Every structure is written in structure tokens, then in C-alpha cells.
């Protein structure tokens, strides 16, 4: 599940059925029609489902490109609803996407975020970190890592800096 910014719906998927504004409806979710779609029993518009003891309603069907660092989310909703639906955890935000005005601004942004105690990496840095973590998880997490490499724990809260297309 991916929670979109409640106001802007930034990062919203392209819909092949429905209207993105309907995501604001009570319990509204957009489902992604991908290889996981059949596992959800091919939900159609208006299909209701339960997620962590909460009711959800499909208000849109999306098609998204098969890309991205963490795979394709199967469900989209608003951020505030996503936080209500997921089990309470210490960290509920995986990353925050920032688009700098220019590449020259990236070092300053990273410095300010580091000053606040968070990790700030560019898209390439995050991809490299995730590859280290994936390799560690595949191998059981017990091998020695290069000094300075990130662990899954480190990636819980970070900022991803990316340039727009």
C-alpha cells in the first residue's frame, strides 16, 4: 500500500478506470492491475475488501510501469488513510521525495537533513544502499558489510532526492 499526499496526490498512478478524486471517498483505494492483480481476485470498481480490520473500497484501477526501487505498490490511497490502515509502528514513512531546484542545491539539502539526524541520499545512493541491504537479507544478514554500508534499519527513515523528468 502506498499513501499519496492528501493534498496534492503527488505520485498518483495513471488510471485506466475511475477518477483519481474518488480516492478521497470513504475507504477509497486504487488497485494496480499488474502481476499481483489476480492474487487479489481481480477486484473491479466498487469491490469491498478488508485490510487490517478496516474496510476498503476499490474506486479506481491503475496501470503503472514496472519500475521503482521497492517494487510496485498494489494499492494506493491517501497518506492519512494509509497510516490508519497499517499496524502502528515506530516508523511509518520509508522515505520522503524531494525535488531540488537544481543539482547544485543537493549538497546543501543533504547537509540540512543530516543536521536533523536523518539520512539524505540521491536516488542512485538509495538504490546502491538497497542493493547492499538486499544482498545482506538474501545471505541471512550475517555476513560482514563494508564500513559505512546501510542496513535495513538505517533505511527506515531517509530522504530521497530526485530530479524531475
Backbone torsions as a table, in degrees:
resi	resn	phi	psi	omega
1	UNK	NA	139.2	177.4
2	UNK	-125.0	126.8	177.7
3	UNK	-93.0	120.0	178.2
4	UNK	-85.7	148.7	176.3
5	UNK	-50.3	128.4	-174.9
6	UNK	-59.5	-32.9	-176.0
7	UNK	-87.7	-52.3	-172.9
8	UNK	-93.8	-20.6	-172.4
9	UNK	56.3	31.7	-179.5
10	UNK	-56.0	133.9	-179.1
11	UNK	88.8	7.7	-177.8
12	UNK	-61.8	147.9	-179.9
13	UNK	-81.9	164.5	173.5
14	UNK	-80.1	128.1	-177.7
15	UNK	-91.1	140.3	172.5
16	UNK	-103.9	-10.2	175.6
17	UNK	-154.5	135.3	178.7
18	UNK	96.1	-176.9	-178.4
19	UNK	-126.7	133.3	-176.0
20	UNK	-59.2	-31.1	179.7
21	UNK	-61.3	-24.3	-179.4
22	UNK	-69.0	-10.4	177.1
23	UNK	-64.6	-21.6	177.4
24	UNK	-77.8	-12.6	179.4
25	UNK	-62.6	158.1	179.6
26	UNK	-55.1	123.7	177.6
27	UNK	63.6	24.4	-175.7
28	UNK	-74.3	132.9	177.7
29	UNK	-136.0	148.6	171.5
30	UNK	-109.0	130.2	179.2
31	UNK	-100.6	145.0	178.4
32	UNK	-94.8	128.6	178.7
33	UNK	-88.9	94.3	-177.5
34	UNK	-139.7	-162.8	-178.0
35	UNK	-65.7	-18.1	178.3
36	UNK	-88.8	-10.0	-174.2
37	UNK	-56.0	-43.1	-179.1
38	UNK	-64.8	-30.8	178.6
39	UNK	-64.7	-22.8	177.7
40	UNK	-91.9	10.8	-179.5
41	UNK	66.2	35.8	175.2
42	UNK	48.7	61.2	-176.5
43	UNK	-65.3	138.8	177.7
44	UNK	-103.1	173.5	176.2
45	UNK	-54.7	133.6	178.9
46	UNK	87.9	-8.2	178.2
47	UNK	-62.6	134.3	176.2
48	UNK	-102.8	150.9	179.2
49	UNK	-150.0	170.1	178.3
50	UNK	-118.6	135.3	179.6
51	UNK	-135.7	112.6	-178.3
52	UNK	50.7	50.3	178.3
53	UNK	64.9	21.6	176.4
54	UNK	-122.4	144.5	179.9
55	UNK	-84.0	138.3	175.2
56	UNK	-128.2	153.4	179.1
57	UNK	-132.0	131.0	177.1
58	UNK	-76.2	118.6	-179.8
59	UNK	-114.3	-1.3	179.3
60	UNK	-166.1	154.2	176.4
61	UNK	-122.3	129.4	-175.0
62	UNK	-118.2	156.0	172.0
63	UNK	-122.8	125.3	179.7
64	UNK	-127.0	151.4	177.4
65	UNK	-66.5	146.5	180.0
66	UNK	-80.7	79.2	178.6
67	UNK	-149.8	-178.8	178.1
68	UNK	108.6	155.6	-174.7
69	UNK	-70.5	-42.8	-173.6
70	UNK	-104.4	18.2	-179.6
71	UNK	86.4	-173.9	-176.1
72	UNK	-98.3	125.3	173.6
73	UNK	-66.9	143.9	-179.6
74	UNK	-87.0	-28.6	-179.5
75	UNK	-129.7	140.1	172.6
76	UNK	-117.2	144.7	172.3
77	UNK	-154.5	-172.5	176.4
78	UNK	-77.1	156.4	-179.1
79	UNK	-60.3	-44.7	-177.6
80	UNK	-62.4	-36.8	177.9
81	UNK	-70.7	-40.5	179.4
82	UNK	-58.8	-42.1	179.8
83	UNK	-64.5	-35.6	178.3
84	UNK	-70.1	-33.3	-173.5
85	UNK	-85.4	-25.9	-178.2
86	UNK	-86.8	151.9	178.1
87	UNK	-60.2	144.8	-179.0
88	UNK	-63.0	126.5	178.8
89	UNK	-136.6	162.7	179.8
90	UNK	-64.4	-41.4	-179.5
91	UNK	-113.9	118.2	179.1
92	UNK	-110.5	-6.1	179.6
93	UNK	-113.9	121.8	178.3
94	UNK	-77.6	-45.4	177.5
95	UNK	-159.5	161.6	176.5
96	UNK	-118.7	128.8	-178.7
97	UNK	-90.8	126.9	178.3
98	UNK	-121.5	136.1	174.7
99	UNK	-110.5	106.6	179.8
100	UNK	-70.4	155.9	178.5
101	UNK	-68.4	-30.0	177.9
102	UNK	-152.7	162.4	177.2
103	UNK	-63.1	-29.8	-180.0
104	UNK	-64.8	-23.1	-179.2
105	UNK	-79.6	-16.7	-173.9
106	UNK	-58.1	-48.2	-179.9
107	UNK	-59.0	-39.8	178.7
108	UNK	-65.4	-43.3	178.2
109	UNK	-60.2	-46.3	179.7
110	UNK	-60.6	-43.8	179.3
111	UNK	-59.6	-44.9	-179.2
112	UNK	-65.4	-39.6	180.0
113	UNK	-69.9	-40.6	176.0
114	UNK	-61.3	-37.9	178.6
115	UNK	-60.3	-31.3	178.8
116	UNK	-81.7	-5.9	177.0
117	UNK	96.7	13.2	179.7
118	UNK	-112.9	164.2	177.5
119	UNK	-92.2	134.2	178.2
120	UNK	-125.6	115.7	-178.8
121	UNK	-129.9	154.5	173.8
122	UNK	-76.0	171.2	179.3
123	UNK	-56.8	-43.9	179.6
124	UNK	-64.9	-38.4	177.5
125	UNK	-64.3	-38.9	178.9
126	UNK	-69.1	-39.4	177.5
127	UNK	-62.4	-44.9	178.5
128	UNK	-62.2	-39.9	178.7
129	UNK	-65.1	-42.5	-178.7
130	UNK	-65.9	-35.8	178.3
131	UNK	-64.7	-38.5	176.4
132	UNK	-63.5	-43.7	-180.0
133	UNK	-65.1	-45.6	179.3
134	UNK	-58.8	-42.5	179.5
135	UNK	-63.3	-39.7	179.2
136	UNK	-66.4	-40.8	-179.8
137	UNK	-68.2	-39.5	179.2
138	UNK	-61.9	-38.2	-177.8
139	UNK	-88.6	9.5	176.6
140	UNK	91.0	-1.7	174.9
141	UNK	77.3	10.6	-175.6
142	UNK	-105.6	-5.3	-179.1
143	UNK	-77.1	160.8	179.2
144	UNK	-77.3	140.5	179.5
145	UNK	-105.2	152.7	175.2
146	UNK	-62.9	143.6	-179.9
147	UNK	-58.0	134.7	179.2
148	UNK	91.0	-8.0	178.8
149	UNK	-74.1	154.9	-175.9
150	UNK	-95.4	152.3	176.1
151	UNK	-108.6	172.9	177.5
152	UNK	-58.2	-37.3	178.3
153	UNK	-59.1	-43.6	-178.4
154	UNK	-64.5	-30.2	-175.2
155	UNK	-82.8	-2.0	-178.3
156	UNK	-61.8	-41.8	178.8
157	UNK	-127.5	111.2	176.3
158	UNK	-152.0	170.0	179.0
159	UNK	-116.8	131.6	177.9
160	UNK	-102.7	125.0	-180.0
161	UNK	-107.2	120.9	-177.7
162	UNK	-137.2	148.0	175.4
163	UNK	-88.6	140.9	177.5
164	UNK	-69.1	158.4	-179.1
165	UNK	-78.5	NA	NA
